[in-house]
Amino acid sequence: MFHSPQMVKKRVPEWLNSSLWSSTPSPSLDDDRVQPYTSKPTTTTTITSSSSTSDYEPPSMVDPPIPVPPPKPTREDKPPPQPQSTDSLPNHEDKNNTTPSPEDISRQAQLLVELSRKTINLRDLRRIASQGIPDGAGIRSTVWKLLLGYLPPDRGLWSSELAKKRSQYKHFKDELLMNPSEITRKMDNCTNCDTDESKGQGKGLLSRSEIIHGEHPLSLGQSSVWNQFFQDTEIIEQIDRDVKRTHPDLHFFSGDSSDAKSNQDALKNILIVFAKLNPGIRYVQGMNEILAPLFYVFKTDPNEEDAASAEADTFFCFVELLSGFRDHFCQQLDNSVVGIRSTITKLSQLLKEHDEELWRHLEITTKVNPQFYAFRWITLLLTQEFNFADSLHIWDTLLSDPEGPQETLLRVCCAMLILIRRRLLAGDFTSNLKLLQNYPPTNIRHLLYVANKLRVQSSG
């Protein structure tokens, strides 16, 4: 259980042991994060922390020199939400009480300069965006579209590319979201439109003798649109249930307002179209959580034309983002080299490489299988571990990595373990599992600093 000082010193870098990482205890905080997806809702386990939310803070070389304490969660103990849906989101509630830092102002100016170029330098854009994209001016919306390859680097092509993609998505909706009865009418309308009978009946309605057997609602034929419709019903119902419980604490996604219902409809449309275009994967619970940040960022773009087309833009960016993780959602590939279990093993190996003492305590001494906590971390891209605003900041870094989001995601997950290593080393199976399944609030700037430090060490 215990190891020689030589082993610990060898495996734990000196920069991790700096006293500057220590922080003062924070008040008890109730964790109100959404629970992992299961077949039915589960009761949230409340973790009360009377100690620091992280075991250390970055040394003085980090910008800014003096780290600020982690912000308090904004989901509880807040003033009643305003009628506007965006006012219920983090970083929008205290607009009058928060001011951009000099670093944010400088970064926003740099990003605006890059976005104003005739041809965007993606390398420079990634470097700046990886440090976090300041809110406002629609910068994050445009940058994410560039990082995901939805917009080409040549600004002159933006208008034509957007028009083409948005038209293509409209075609997908027209073809894939149509009720089978409408499809049948459409198929036969042209045949009957010139006949006196069809003119008399109108609306393309068919007599019983004219209905093709394969398109009858009771047909069991594999190619029958009705048969396919009934097969899709179960998935559509699951999508509807999941969308309705997407971020229930945010008025943008939840509530009785027309905006919230419209946003839910957009999420459902995207997921249904995706499921029908990808029969090998279709829909898997949790996809709605990955979709939500993309749609929110694009829908809140101050450019009215872009905001109006957020559903189409989100669909294509969602497809691109998921292309790097789609094997995690395919159960048949779980045990393959590209499946979720293989990815979790890579996280375990990464932790062993950078902090063998912590790895040994978790997996050997306390027997905390990384699948118990890392499955949700990885498949949902950390959307359930932090508040919404912090998730957007983490995604800025994930999407900015030219190697792809997965490698950066694993480093961030490893950094999450290292940040709370003291509490984990002092805990047993039960306490550690609760801690990891309800990750404590932390300073995201610190977290991403440590994750980047792991990259430097690995490459060195």
N, C-alpha and C positions, 0 to 999 in steps of 0.2 A: 504493500500500500504506500509506503514511504520510499523515497529514492534518495540517493546520495546527492549532496549539494552539487557535485560535478555535473550530474545529469540535468538537474534543474537549471543550472546556470547555462549549460550548453543549449538546452532546448528553449528556454525563455529569454528572448533578447533583452538587453539592458534597458532599452527604451520603454519596455513594458513595465519595468520595476521602478521607474522614476516616481519620486514622491509628488511630482507635479500632477500626476494623474488622479490623485486623491481629491475627493470633493466632500463638501459638508453634507450631513444628513438632510434629506428633504422631508417635508410633511407627508403623512400617509396619503396615498392616492388610491382611489378605487379604479380598477381596471374594467372599462366598459366596452372593450373590443368585441367584435362579433366572433362567435365561436366557429370552429372549423365546420365545414359542410358535412352533414351526416344525413341519413335518410329522414330524420325528423329533427326539429329544433331541440337543442339541449340547453340546460340551464347554465348560465355563465358563472364560473367560479371566480369569486372576488379575491384578489391578492392584495393584501395591505402591506406596504413596504415602509418600514420606519428607518431604513438605511438608505444609502445613496442609490440613485437609479442606475448608476454605472460605477465601476470600481476605480476608474481613473479618468483624467482629462488630458488632452494633448499637451505636449511640452510647449515651451515658449516659441518654438519655431513655427507653430501653426498660425495661420492668418484667420481671424484676428488674434493678437498676442494674448489677450486675456479672455478665455472662453466664458460665455454667459451660461448660467445654469439652465437646465432643460426647462422648456416652457411647460406651464401647467396644462393638463388636458382641457380642451375647449368644449368637450361634449357634455359636461355636467356643470351644475352650479353656474349657469350663465343666464343673462337676461332673456326674457321671452323672445323667440325669433320674430324678425320683422316679416311683413308680408312677402317681400321679395325672396325667391328661393335661394339666391346666392348668399343672402345674409346669414343663412344657417350653416354655412360652410366655414371650416377653419380658415384663418387669415382673412376673413371677410367680416367677422363679427366686431372686431375691435379696430376698425379702420381709423378711428380718431385717436386711438391710444398707442398705435404703433407707427413708427417712421422707418423708412428704408435705411439700412446701414450704408456707410460710405462704400463698402465693398459691393453691396447690391446695386447701388447707383452706378458705380464704375462698370460692373459687369453688364448691366442693362445697356449702357452706352456702347460698350464693345460689341454686344450682340446686334444692336441696331445698325452699327457700322457694317458688320458682316452681312446682315440681311439686305442692306441697301446696294450691295455690289451687283453688277450685272451677272457675274457668275460666282456663286457661293463657293468659298473655300471650305469644304466639309471638314478638313483636318483642323483648321482654326476654330470652326464652329463647334466641333466636338470638344476641343480642349476647353473652351470657355463654358459651354453648357454643362460639362461634367461637374463643375463646381456649384451648380444650382442655377436655375433660371428664375430671375425675379418675376413676381406676379405683375400683371398690368401690361397694357399696350398690345395685347395679343401675341406677345413674343413667344411664349411657350407653345402655343398652337402651331405657329409657323415652323418653329425649330423642330418640334416633334415630327411634323410631316416630312421635313427634310431628312431627319435622322432615320426615319423608317422607310425612306425611299419613295414615299408617295409623291413628293414634289421633286422635280429634277433640279440639279444645281443651277441650270440656266434659267434665270428669271423670265426670259422672253417666252419660255414654253409653259409657264405656269397656267395661264388662262386657258389654253387649248387642252392641256392635260386634265385640268380640273373639270372642264366641260365634258370631256370624253368619259372620264371615270364616273361622274355624277349621272350622266345619261345611261351608262352601263348599269349602274346600281338600280336606276329606275326600271330598266328592262328586267333585271332580276326580280324585283318586287312584283312587277306586272305578271310575270310568268310563274313565279313560285308561291306567291301569296294569294293566288286566285282560288276561290271555292270551286270544287269539281263541277258543280252545276253550271257555273259560269264558263268553265272550260268546255263542257259539252255543248253549251249554247254557241260558244264561239266557233267550235269545230263545225257545227252543222248550219250555222247561220248563213254562210256563203252559199251552201247548197240549196237552201230553201228561200233565199231572199228574193229570187226572181219569180217564184211561183205564186199563183193567185192565192193558194192556201196559206202560205206564209204571210202574205200581205194582209189576209183577213185575220190571222191569229195575232200577228205582231210579236215583238220581243223575242223572236226566234224560238218560241216554245214548240216542242215536238210532241207529236202524238205518240202513243205507246208503241205503235208498229214501227215508228221511225227511229227509236232509240237503239243504238248499237248494243248488242248483248255485252260486249266487253266493257262498255261504259255505263252499264246499269249499276245502281248503288249496291245491289246484292251480288254483283259479280265477284268471283274469287280469283279472277285472272291476275297474273303477276304484273301485267302491263296496264291493268285497269287504274284509271286515275282515282276512282273511289276506293279501291283496295289500298292504294298508296296513301290516300287521305286518312283512312282509318288507322294505318300504321303510324302516321305522323302525329296523330292526335295525342298519344301518350307523351311524346317528347314536347309537343307544344304546351301541354298542360304543366309539365315540369318546368319549362322555361317561364311560364306565367307565374308559377309559385315562387321561383327563385328571384325573378325580377322584382316582385312585390316586396321581398325582404332584402333588397339591395340597399345598403346604407340607410336603414330605417331612421337613423338619427339626423339625416340631412334632408331638408325640405326640397332640395333640388331633385331628389330621387323618390321621396316619400311624402305622403300627405294627400289631401283632397283637392289641392289646387289644380287648375287646368294645366299649368306648366308641368307639374310633377307627373300628371297622368300622361301628358304628351311625351315627356322624357321616358317614362316607362314603356310606352308604345314603341318608341324608337329603339330601345334596347331589345324588346321582344322581336321586332322586325329583323334586326341585324342577326340575332341568334338563330332565328328560324331560317333565314336565307342561308346563313353559314351551314347549318345542319343539313339542309337539303342539297347544298353544293358539295358537301364533304361527307358522303354516306359512310366512309370508312371510320369516321370519328363521330359524326353527327353532333349531338350536344352532350356535354359532361358537366355535372354540377360544379360550380366554381368559375365557369367561363364568364358568367355575368359580373363577377368581381374584377376580372381582368379588363372587361369591356368598360366598366364604369369610369375609371380615370380618363380614358381616351375620350369618351363622349362628353364628359364634363368639361375638359380642357377645350375641345372644339366648339361645344355649344355656347360657352361663355366668351368666345372670341368677340371683341368689340366690333369687328367688321361684320355688319349685318348680313351681307351676302354669304360669307363663310359660315356664320352661325346658322343660317337657314339651311345650309347643306351639310350640317354636322353629321347627320345620320349616314349619308353616303361616304363622307370622308372617314368617319369612324370605322365603317365596315372594312374598307380596304386597308387601313392601318392596323386594325384588329387581325386581319388575315396575315399581314406581314409579320406582326409581332408574334402571333401564335405559331408561325412556321418554324421558328426556332425552338418551340417547346411542345409542338403537337404530339410528339411521341410520349410525353408524360401523361397525356390524356387517353392513350390507347392501351387498354388493359392487356391486350395480347402481347404487348412489348414490355410489360413491367419488368420482366426478368432478363431482357436483352441488354446489349451494351449501350443502347440508346434510350432505354426505359428509365422510369423514375427511380427504381432501386439502384441502378448504376450511378445516377447523378447524386443520390444521397451518399453512396459509398465514396464518391469523389470528395464530398464535403468532409466526411470522416477522415479521409487521408490528408486533406488540407489542414484540418485541425491538428492531426498527429504531427505533421511537418512543422507547424509553427508553435505548438504548445502541447508537447507530448504528455506532460503531467496532467493537464486538464483532460486530454483525450482519454488517458488511462483511467482517471477517476470516474469519468462519465460512463464509459463503455465497458470497463472491466470491473471496477470496484462497486459502483452503484448500479451497473447494468441498465443504464438509460439508453435504449435503442434509438439512434438518431431518427428512425422512421416515425417515432412517436411525436416528434415536433417538426422535423425538417420537411416532412411531406407537405404540410400546409404552407410552410415558408416558401418552398420552391414552386409548387404548382400554382399558387396564387400570387406569386411575385411580391410577397411581403405586404400585400394590401390589407391584411387582417391584423398585422402586428403593430401598426402605428396609426396615428390619426391621419385623416385624409390629406392634410397639407404636407405632412412629413412624407407620406407615400409618394406624392408628386415630386418632392425633392429627390427622393431615392430613385425614382424613375428617370429623372433628368440624368443621373449618373449611369443607370443601367443602359439607357438608349444611346448614350454618348460613346460607349465603348466600341471601337472599330472591330474588336474580336467577337462582338456579339454579346447580348445581355447575360447569357448563362454564366460565363466565367466571372463576370463582375458580381452577379447574384451570389455565387458560391463564396466569393471573398467577403461580401457584406454579411452573409450568414455566419461565416467563420468569425468575423469581427464582432458580431453580436454575442457569440459565446465568450470571446476573450474579454469583452467589456465587463461581463459579470462573472469573471472567473473566480473571484474570491468567494462570492456567495455560492457558486456551484461547488467549489472545493470543500466548502464547509457543510454542504447539504447531503442528504441521503436521497434514495430513489424518489420518494414521494415529494419532498420539497423541491427537488430539482425538476421533476416533471411538471409540477404546477408552475414553477418559475418560467420554464421554457415554453409552455403552452399559453402562458399569459405574460408575454415579455414586458418588462417594466418600461415606462417612459424614459427616453434617453435623449441626449443632444445629438441630433442627426449629423451635425457638422463633425462632431467627434467620431461618430460611427464611420462616416465615409472617409475620414482621415486615416483611421486604423485600417480600413479595407484597402485603401490605396497603398498604405505601408506594406501590406502583405503582398501586393503585386510587385513592389520594388524588391522585396526580399526574395521572392520566388524567381524573378528575372535575374537577380544578382547571383 
